[in-house]
């Protein structure tokens, strides 16, 4: 595997340069950030008396900033300013800052190179001069301001000078403006900024995010407010280590789960030749999938270099599980007489199977086609058709058993330990926990599908002979009919069998009369003092305990009531444990009553504290045996269900599973990145932490994909990938040590549910609410809103189909509405963040509802409203396009400027200039490295609040004509 650091330089720059500019859409309440470590020096730049040799034209100046590497004596590009057009005395709004891991020292040499930009679109520029200074010179200068004459390339003094002023805390004085003259009053800016805290955040000092984010890129700006004050704006973009660490962990879990599935298939025992052949085919297919995943994991382990996958590698097979250009961005705003504020956003390329391609569509279309064809496959393979709901239920039963069986065993050990210690409180607590988990176990298996699957498995044994002609087929048909019937009547699983009473859901107490499962006349429970006997089980009628031979008969007629008895024996065994605890506690109460002196010695002699454990051992052992027996039977039944589901769709089903795994891996990495970033910002926000454990966090994905050509397939992949995130929960844990390696998030679980554990240092962990410290799962509510904005979307709306986009937006609006309803019921409005624009969330939701159903082309108001609601609800914001470059950067910078205007009173005269500052590196980076901007990013027209710039919506007229002609030719060929 080649080192990612050896890829051509533009692979890294396409993100680092195009994403430097912009940022942030997730509003966070002020004052919730950890105390950052600030860089030592920040400064801004101005020029005066610039002249163009041989011309009277006013220059359009831009300044490139580079730092001299003292070791190699080479220039390292640092940043550049925006372009100020037609001005001899330009004052640049973009300043210079040094990231924390590369602090400036007094010996640091800085070179400023001034160019006159003649043609932005072609990047044609003329060298005007350069100046070099050391940071020490700036710090020692009067008022920490330097004026340096520009020099030509041969060292001759050129026309004009550059003024460097350090940004520092303080009030503006008239003297600060004396050295600047300007043609436009709007360009008169303070050389100092009112700021109590300013600089890029040092992530390593941040308790939650230190091990997750790295390689920051920082930028600093200053903009004027409506009251002629000056705000300081900083952006910090970072790579996320989860881009690689989580996919590698997920691949390991995929391999482990599929390997376990293969072993479970082998453990089914003897099957008829037909089923045995199908099993071998399925095992072979799983083996190929596991081998492919192992190869991919081995390749990923060899990778060093950047912590993100550049867009030029999106079709590389070994990197297909890695998200494209996953970065975090934070905008920090410092305003006069107002608390500091921060806005976060995660930018990532659309989670999709780019390597596999989109010739046949994406996951949504492929899965729909697969489910429609699976019925015919089941007939051809003589399988029983299972709907996706039944397959998911079978997987859920397997997962539940895998979690609860070891937990019940551990709690049983705790109960015996409490009995040995003769501890009444310990005995009571252990019994309550054991009863709770056993009751969950019993009700999880209270499903007719387990019983019917056992019957189908019996019919698949090699010695099965039906009692009457066609009975075997009739049983399978009845089973199939039951599955279809259950799909429409899910409430039927409230009873273990059609004729047995529903189990009582009362929590087991301390009375031997409490029954949580149905009693059976065939296998009554007798709880003696020291022995629990389940009659009818050991003599073969119930099968309550584990047997050496297969518990499902192969050659005899299958007893359809056997599962009911086996399942009920778990509840009966628990009742015997409860009865024994009640008996022991009653005896202890009697022993505590006053006893005559002559009897005390006899009591002490006869009472042995170890007797409690010995008396508890038989009923506890019986409970364990019953649980093991139920697990073995149910596991075989559910494995047989999954075998049939897989067998009738080999190899299509596993190919789709591979694609779904790829998309989910990318989506999960982005989600975990956003969750950690949001948690770090909200560690001191009691309202957010309360919302986190009571309701969960909203994850709002903004997509800018078009519904045309291959981007339709990307959107179909992304829809399924984002929807699958509802199977993810988060858990906050205490880190073993403060080492960064022990604070990396980890993941556990199976495909039906994953848990991401986020370790925090001891101090941070103990500051959390008790509910979170106790390990309560923190839910996630993912929503996706898509509005195509490029030229391909224009073609889709005129000649294509946008129903996919409409359906996605409507479905996710419903999810958003449900989340808000749950939030408003469980959380007071005071816990939500405050904003200057006091729009009510209900009003925003109603407006979003109207826009979702509105037939309007490129209705970007949907994205604006969804993002605003997300910020109001303490959510996590994500923005995506094909590669998370041009469209993404254009979107987040526009939203950032809108936030500065609406929340921080950015002057309307500076809106366009602010937008230009944040986008200036986008155009230079893309054009300089041969990128074709997706949306005409060289445009510099100020957008309105409700519409993205024209640059996002249209391309040049000749290109549009070419697209139209090609589309018409395609349509004519299609219908001829």
N, C-alpha and C positions, 0 to 999 in steps of 0.2 A: 504493500500500500504506500503510495507516495505521500510524503509529508505535505500537509496542507500549506505549510509556510513556504513551499517551493512553487506554489501556483503563481502565475504571472501577477505582477503587482496590481493590475487594475481590478483583479477579483476582490481584493480587500478594499481598494479605494472606492469601488462602485457603491459600497454601503457607507464606509467611513466618511466619504466626502459628501455624498448626496444626502446622508442622514444627519450630518453635523448641524445642518441648518434648522432642523425643526423639531418642533416638538409637541406640545403636550396638551392633553385634553382631559385628564382626570383631575378634577378639582379636589384638593385636600384642605381641610381646615387649617388655618394658620396656627403656628405654635405646636404642631404635632411632630416635628422632625427632631431627630437626635441632634445633639450639639455637634456640628461638623468641624473638621480641621481645615482651616482656610489656607489658601496659598498665600505666599508672602507678598507677591507683587501683582498688581493689575494696572494697566494703563490704557489711555485712549490716545488717538492720533488725530492731528489736524495738519493741513498744509496751508501755505500762503504764498502768494505771488508766483503761482505756477505759470510757466510760459511754454509754448510749443515753438520749437525752432523753425523759423521761416513761415510762421502762420500767426494770424491774429485771432484764430479761433480759440474759444475757451475750452480747456481740456475737460474730458470726462474721466476723472481720476479714480484709481483704485490702488491700494497699498498692499503689497505682499510682505508678510512677516516671516522671517526665518531666524533660527537660532544656530549659532556656530557651535558645533560639537568640539569641545576642547581636546578630546582624545584623538580624533581623526582629522580635526581641522576641516571639517566639511559642513555644508549648510544642511540643516534639517528644517523642512517646511513646517511652520507652526500654524498659521492661519492667514486670512486675508480679509480686508474690509469689503464693504459694499461699494458699488460704483456710484459716485456723486457726479451727475451729469452737468456739463457746461458751467463750471465754477472754478475760478482761479484760487479761491480760498476755501476749499472744502473742509467741512468738519464731519468726521465719520462717526456714525452711531455705533458701529461695531468696534468693541475694544479688544484688548489682548489679555488673556489670562493663562496661567500656567497650572497644569493639573497637579494634584497633591503628590503623585508618585514621581513627578519630574519638576520639582520646585526650582525656582530661579534663585541663584546665588549672586552675590555682588560681582563675581567674576564672569557671569553669563554675558556673552556678547549677542546682541540682537541686530539684525540687518533689516532695514526697511527699504523696499524697492517700489518706486512710484511709476505707474504706467498710465498712459492715456488710451482709453478703450475707444477705438474708432468704430468697431462693428461688434456688437455683443453676440449676434447670432453666429459669427464666424470666429469669434475670439481674436479678432485682429486688434493688436495694441502696439503702442509705441513707447519705448523706454524714455522716461523723463529724468530719472536720476535715482541715486540711492544714498543712504546714510547709515552709519553704524555707530552704536553706542553700547556701553556696558550698563548692566542694571545698577552697579555701584555708582556710576556717574549720575543716574537718575535719582538715586536716593540721597546723594550728597548735594544735588543742585538746589538752588534757592526755590522754595515752594515746591520742590520735587517736580520741576518742569524743565525740559530741555528744548532749545531751539537749535536745530542743526541744518546747515546748508546742504542742499543736494549736490551730489557730484556725479559726473558722467562716468562711463565705464573706464576711461583712461585717467581718472582721478582729477579731471579739471572741474572747477566749480560750475555747476549748471544753474539755470534759473530757478529760483524758488527755494523754499526751506520747509522742513517738517517740524512740527511741534509735538512733543511727547509729554503727557501729563499723567501723573499717577492718580488713579482713582483712590479716594480715601474718604473717611468719614468727616463730615463737617457741613457747615452752611455755606452757600454761595456768597462770595463777596464781589463787589464791583471790580476790584483789582484783578480778579480772575479772568475778566473778559477783555482787559486792555490790550492784550497781545494779539487778539483775533479781530480781523476785519472780514466782513462778508457782504455779499451782494444781496442776500436774502435774510430778512429778519428772523425767519423761522429757523435759520441755522445757528442762531446764537444759543449755545448750550453751556451749562455749567461744566467746569473742569473737575469739579468734585461732586459727589453724589451723597445725598442724605441716606445713610444706611447704618443700621446697628449691627448687621451681620451680613457679610457677603463673601461668597466664593463657592467653588465647587465642593460638593460633599465628598468627604473621604469615606468610602464605603467600608474600608477595613475597620474603622472605628465605630461603625454602625452595628448594633448588637444583632440584628436580624439578617442583614444583607451582606456582611463582610465577606463570607466565603462564596457568594453567589455571583457578584458582579465584579468586572475587572476591565482594565484598559479604557478608562474614561476619556472622552473628548469633550472639552469645555469651551464655551463661548460666552461672551459678556456683551451686553448692549445697554444703552441708556436712551430712554424715550421720554418725551414731554407729556405731561398730563394736561387735562383741560384747564386747571388752575395755574398753568405755567410752572409747575414744579417738575422735578425729574425723578423718574423711577429707574431702578437698576434691575435688569433682567439677566438671569444666567440660565444657560442650558447645559445639561450634562447628559451625554449619551454613553452607554456602556454595553459591553458584551455580557452575555449571561452564560455562566458555566453549565447551566442546566441544559443548554443546547445539545450537549453530548452526554452528560452524566445520566440524565433521566432516560433517554433512549437506550443506552447501554443496559441500565437496570431493567427496563421494560423488556428488552430482548431476552435477558436472562429469565425473566418470569414467563415469557412466551415459551421458551425452550423447556422450562420446568413443567409448565402446565401441559404442553403437548406430549412430553415424555411420560408424564403421569397418565394421560389419557390412553396412550398406547398400552401401558401396563394394565390399566383397568379393563381394556378390551381383551387382553390376554387372560385376565382373571375371570372372565365370564364363564370359563369352563368349556366343556364340549358343546358344540353346536352342530346342527344338521349341515350336510355338505354345502347347501345353498348359502346359508348364513356364514359358514366358515370361510367360504370363498370371498364373500363380501367383506368379512372382517380382515382377511389378509390384504385385500386391495386398500382398505382404509388405512391399515397400519403402514403399508408401503407409502401411501400419500403423506401421511403424517411424518414418516421418516424423512421424506424429501424436504418437507417444510422445515423440520427441525435442523436438518443439515444445512439448508440455506441460511437460516437464522444464525447458526453457529459460525458459518463462514463470515457473515456480515459482522457479527460481534467481534470476531478475531481481527477483521480489518479495522474496525473502529478503535480497538485497543492500541493499535499501532500509530494512531494519528496524534501528531503534536502540532503546535502552532496556534492559530487563532481559535477563539472559542465560539465561532459562528460559521455557518455554511454560506459562502457567497453565492449570488444568483447564477454565476457561470457554472456552478457545480450542481445545479438542481436536478439534472438528469443523470447524475452519476449513481450507479447502482449501490455501491458500498455506503453511500450517504443518504439513501432514500428515506431512512427513518429520522433524519436530522431536519429540524425546521430551517427554513430559508431566512437568512438575515434577521435572526431574532435579536432584538436590541431593546433596551429600556431607555427612556428619556424622561428627564425631570426638568421642569422649568421652575425656577425660584424667583420670586418677585419681591423686591423691597421698595416700598412706597413711603413718601413722607407722611408722618402721623397716622400710619396704619400698620397693623401687624403683618409680618412677612407671611407669604403664602406659597404653596407648592402645588404643581399640577403634574401628574404622571401619566404616561401612556406607554404601552408596549407595542412595538411595530414588528410585524412578522409577515413573511410571504404566505400566500394562501396554503393552508394545510391540504395537500393533495398528492396523489401518486404520480409525480412528474416523470419519473423514470419509466413507469408502465405505460404512460401516455393516455390519451383520451379519444382514441379512434372510435371506440364503442360506447363512449359516454363515461360518466363518473359513477360513483357508488350508488347514488339514489336511483338512477336508471337501471344499473346492473342488478341491484338487489330486487327491484320491482320485477324485472324480467326473470330473475332467478326464482322468485317465489311463484310466479305464474307457471313456470315450466316444471317446478319440482313435483307437482301432482302427476304429470305424465311420466316423470322419471320414476316416481314411486311405483307406478303400475308396471313399468318395464322391468324394474328390479325386484318386483314382488315385495315391496316394503310398505309399511303403514305411513301414510302422510301425517306429518306433524307440522302444525303452524308455527310461526316464529314465537308466538306466545308460549306454546307448549315446550319448545326447545329451550326458551329462556327459563321456564319454570324448572325443567330438569336440571339445568345448570345451577339454578338458584338452590335447589335441594342439595346438590352435591357440595356446593360451597358452604351452605348452612351446617351440614353434617360435619364437614371438615373443620369448621370453627368451633362448634358446640361440643363435639365428642371429647376432644382433649380438655376443654374447659370444664366439662362435667366431671371428668376423671380427676382433674386438679382440685376442684371443689370438694369432691368426695374425700380426697386425702386431707384437706383442711378440716373436714368434719371429724375424721378419725383422730386427727391431731388434737382438736379441741376436746374430744372425748377422753383422750389419754391424759390431757392436762386437767381434766375434771372442771373445765371452765364453762359455766352456764352462759355468760355473755358470748363467748366464742362459739359455743355450740349453737346458740340461737342465730347468730349472724351467719355462720357457715351454712346452717340449714336453710335460711331464707335465700341466700345466694344460690345454693344448689337447687332449691325448689323453683326459683325464677328461671334458671337456665334450662332445667329439665322440662318445665312447662313450655318454654320456647321451642325446645327440641320436639316435643310431642305435637304441638300445633303446626310446626313447620312441615311435618310428615303427614298431616291430616289432609291428604289429597288423594282423590280417587285415581289420579294418573299413576301413582306408585303401584296401587293394587292391579290396575289393568296392565301396566307394563310388566309386572311379575307374571301375569297370565300369558302375555305374548311371549315372554322369554321361555316359559315352560313349553309353549307350543313350538319353539325353535330348537328344542333339544332333539338329539338324534333318535331317541327312543320314543318320541311322542306318537301315540296312536289315538285317534279320536274314537270315542265310544260309538258314535253313529256316523254314517257316511256324511262327509262334508262338515263335520262338527268343527274341525280345526279351522276351516275357512270361516265358519259362522262365528267362532270366537274372535278371530281377527277382525271380522266385520263389525261385531259388537264393540270391540275395542275402538275401532276407527270411528264408529258412530258416537261412542261416548266422548271421544276427544272433540269432535265437532260440536256435540251438545254442550260440553263443558265450556267451550269457548264463548257460547252465548249465555251460559248460566254459571258464572264463576263462583257464585255463592254456595254452590253445592259442596265445596270442599270444607264446609263447616261441620260435616259429619263423617266419621270414619267409614261408615257403610250405610246403605240405604235403610237398613232396618234397625240400626243401633242409635241410641240417644246421643245427642250432641254433647261433647265434653264440657263440663262446667269450667268457666274461665276464672273462677274465684281463686285467688292466690292461696297456695297451701298454707295452712296455719299450723297450730300445734294440737290439733284434735285428730285422733285416729279415724274419725268419721268423715274427714274431708276427702273428697274424691275429685280428681281433676280429669280422670279418664273414664270411659264407660266400663261398667262392670259386665262380666260375662258369666252366665250360668254354667258354661262348660268349663271354665277355669277360675273357680272362686279363689279369693285370696285369704289365707289364714295367717295372721301375724301372731306367732307365739313369743315367749319371753326372749329367747335367744336365737330362734330359727324362723326364717321366712320361707314358707312352702307355697309354691305356685302349682297347685294341683292341675293336672291336665297338660302341664308343660313338659315335665320330665318323662311322662309316660307316652309322649308322642302326639298328644292332641293339640298342643299349642305351639311347641317349638320355641319356648321363651329363652332358653339358654343356647349358647353356641354349640354346635355339633361338629365332629370331625368330618363327617361326610357332608355332601352338598345338602343344604337345608331345603332346597326346592326339588321335589321328586322328579325324576326323569321319565320313569316308565309307568308310574301309577297315575290314576286320575287326580288332577290337581284340585286341592281343597281351596276353593275361592274365599273361604272365611278365615284361612290361616293367617293372612296378613293382619286382619282385624285383631286377632288374639295376640299376635306377636307385638303389634303396635301398642295395644292396651296394656300389655304386661309392664311397659316402662312406667306408666302412670301408677299401676298397682304397686310396683316395687317402690316407687317414691312414697306412696302412702304408708307402706310398711316402715320405711325409714322415719317418716314423720311420727308414726305411732311409737316407734322405739324411743325416739327423743322425748316425746311426751311422757312415756313411762319412766325414763331415767330421771327426768326433771321432777316428776311426781314423787318418786322415791327419795330424791334429794330433799324435797320439801318436807316429807315425813321425817327424814333424819334430822332436820333442823328444829323440829318441835322439841319442847322440854322432855328430857328422858330421866327417869329415876337413876340415882347414882349406881344402884346395884346392877342396872342393865347397861350402863355406859361402856363398861369394859368389854362386854360381849359384842356390842355394836361396833366398837373400834376394831375388835379382833376380826369380826366377820366382814367388815367393809374394806374393800381393796379398790383404790382409785383406778387401777387398771381394768377393773371389771367393765367400766363403761365402754372402753374401746373393744373389748372382747365381745360385748353384747351388740355393739354397733357393726362389727365386722361382717356378719352374715347378711343382713339386709342391704348393706352398702355393696357387698360383692355381688349380690343378686341384681341390684340396679345396674352395676357396670356390665354384667353379662347380658342383660336385656338390651342395654343401649348398643353394645357391640353387635348383637344379633340383628337388631333393627338396621344398624348402619350397613352391615354386610349385605342384607337383602335389598335395601333401598338403593345402595350404590350400584349393585348389579342391574337393578331395574332401570335406573336413570342412565347408566352407561349404555344399556341396550336401546333406550330411546335415542340417545345421541348417535349410536351406531347406525340406526335406521335413517336418521336425519342426514348423516354424512354419506352413507352408502348410496343413497338414491341421488346424490348430486356430485359424486366424484368424477372429475377433479374440479368442476366449476366452483363448488362450495369452498374448497380450501384456497383456491385462487382468490376468491372474493375475501376470504378471511385474511389472506396475506395483504391485500390492498387496504382492507379496513384497519389492520394492525399498523400499517405504514402511516395512514392519515391520522389515526388516533395518537400515535407517538408524537407527531409534530404538534398536534393540538394540545396534548397534555403538557409538553415542554413549555409552550407559551403560557398556558394557564398557571402552571406552577411558578413560572417567572413572575407573572403579574400578581399572584397571591403573596409571594414573599415580599415584593416591592410594596404592596398595599399594607401588609402587616407591619413592615418597618415604619411606615408613615403613621400608622394608627396605634402604635404601642402605648401611647399616653392618652389616647382618646377613649374614654370610658364608654361613650355612646356607641362607637364603632365596635368595641370589643363585646358589648352586650348584644348588639345586632348580630355579631359573628356567631355566637353560640345559641342564640334564640331562634334565628331565622336562617342565617347563611349569607353568603356574599354573592352579589350579582356580577357576572362576567359578561360584558357587552362587547361583542365583536362587530366591528364596522368593516364591511367588505366593499371594495370598489371594482369588483370584477364585472365584465360585460356578460350579457347573455347571448354571446355570439361566438361561433367557431369553438376552439378548444377550451376557451374560458368557461363555456357551459359545463364541460366535464369537471373543471376545477371547482366550480361552484357546487356541483352535485357531490363531489368528494367532501368539500368543506362543510356542507350542510350536515352530512352524516357524522363527520368528525367532531363538529361542535356539539351536535346532539348527544353523542356518546359521552361527552364530559359530565353528563348528569350522573354517570356511574362512578364518579370520583368524589371522594371526601378528603378533607385535610385533618391532621391531628398534630397538635403542638406538643413537643416533648422537651425534656431537659437534656441538654448535651452532656455527654459523659465527661468531657473536659472542655477547656476553652480553645483548644486547637482548632484551626479552621477546618481540618480534615474531619473532625467530629461534628461539625456544624453544617455539613452538606445534607440537603433534603434527600430522603430515600423513599422508595415506593414498595408496597407489598400488596398482595391480593391476586385475584384471577380476572379473566376478561369481563366477567359480569360485575365486578366491583373492585376498584383499587383505592388504596389509602396512601396519601402522600404525607409522610411524617417530616415536620419542620423542626429541627432541634434548635433550641435557644440556650444561651449561657444561663447559668444559675440565677443571676440577679434579674435578668429580663424575664425568665420563666416564672419566678416567684412573684413578679408584679402583676401577673395575669389574673383574671377572675378564676374562682375555684372551679367553675364548670369547665373551663378550658384546661386547667391544670389536671383535672380528673380524667382527661382523655376523651371528652365528648367529641364525636365526629362533627366537623364543621362542613356544612353542605355548600354546594356550588350550584348556582342557577345560570347556566349559559344561555345567551340569546344572540342571534345573528340577524343583522339587518344589512341588506345589500342594495346598492344603487349603482348601476354602471354609469360611468361618466366620460368615457373616452369616445373616439370616433367610431369604434366598433359597436358601441351601444346605440349610436345614431342609426346604424344600419339595422340593428336588431329591432329597434322600435318601429322602423319604417317597413321592413321587409320580413322580419323574423317573428319570434315568439318570446314574450317576456313573462309568460305565465309562471315559470319557475321562480323568478324574482318575486312576483306578487304572492305566490303561495308561501315562500319563505318568510317574507315580511309579515304576512297575516298570522302565520303560525307562531312566530316568535313574539309578536305583539301580545298574543293570548298568554304566553308564558310570562311575559313582563307584567301583565296585568294581574296575574295570579300571585306573582311575587310581591307586588306592591300591596295587594290586599292582605296577604299574610303578614307583611311588615307592619302595616298600619294597625293590625289587630294586636300585635305582640310588643310593639315598641312605641313609646311616646315620640311625638314629632320633635321634641327638644333634643333627641339623640342624633338627629340628622344635621348635616353641616348647613351653615348659613351662607347666603350669597347676596350680593348687592341687588341683583335682579330677583325680586321676590315673587317669581312666578310659582303658583301652586302646582304641586305635582299632579293633582287630579286634572287641572286645566291642560298641563303639558301632555298627559296621557290621552285626553280627549282630542287634542289637536293632532297627536300622532295617529290616533285611530282614524281620523278623517283623512289624513294624508296617505295612510296605508291603502285605503279603499279608493282613493282618488285616481282617476286615469290621467296621469300627468307625466309627460316625458321628463326623464332625468330629474325626478323629484328629490333633490338633495335635502329638502326640508326634513325628510324622514331621518336622514343621518344626523342632522343637527339636533332634532328633538330627542332622538334616542340617546345621543351623547350627553345632552343636557340632563335628561332624566337619570342617566347612570351616575353622573356626578352628584345629583341631588340625593341619590340613594346610597352614597358611599361605595359605589361599585368600582370595578376594575375595567379600564378602557383598553381595547385592542383595535388597531387599525391595520388593514391588510389590502394588498392588491396582488398582482401576479408574483412580484419579486420583492415587495416592500421597499421600493425605491421611489420612482418619480411620482406616481399618483399618491402613494402613501405620504411622501414628504410634502407634496402640495396640500394635501388635506390637513395634516396636523399643523402645518405652519399657519394656514388660514384660521383654523380653530384656535390656535394659540393667540393670534392677534385679536380675534373676536373676544377671547377671555380677557385680554389686556384692556380692550375697549369697554366691555360690559362690567368687569369686576374691579378694574383699577383705573378707570377714567383716562385711558389713552386718548390723547388729542386726535381728533379726526384728521387734522393736517398731517399727522405722523403715521396714520394707519398704513398708507401705501408704502412709505419709506420703511416702516418696521417690517412689513411683509417682504420688501425687497432685500432688506438686510438678512433675513432668515433664509431666503431662497437663493442668495447670491452664490453660495458655494455649490448649490445643486447644479446650476447651469454650467459653471466652470468645470466641475468634476465630471459631468456627463459628457460634455463636448470634448474636453481634453483627453478623455480616455475612450473616445470613439463610441459612446453610448448614444443611442437614438432616443431622445426624450419621449416618453409615452404620451405626454400631453402638452407638448409645445411649451416647455418650462421657461423659454426665453421671454415669454410675454411678461409685461410688467404693468398690467392694468389693475387698479384697485377693485376688488370684488365688493359686492354688497353683502349685507348680513345673510341674505337668504339664498344666494347663488354662488356657486364656485366660479372662479375666473373663467373667462372665455378660453383661456389657454387649456383648461381641462376639458373643454367640451368640443372644440373644433380643431381640425388641422387645416393646413393650407388648402385652398380651393382645388388646385390640381390634384392633390392626393385624394381628396374626397371624390372627385370625378372618377379617378381610377378605381376606387373601391366600388362605386356605384356600377360602373361598367362590368367589373368582374362579377358582382352579385347578380346582375341581370342575366349575364351569360350562364351563370350557374343555375339560376331558376329556369331559364328556357330549356337548358339541357335536361333538367330534372323532369319537366313536364312533357317533354317530347316523347 
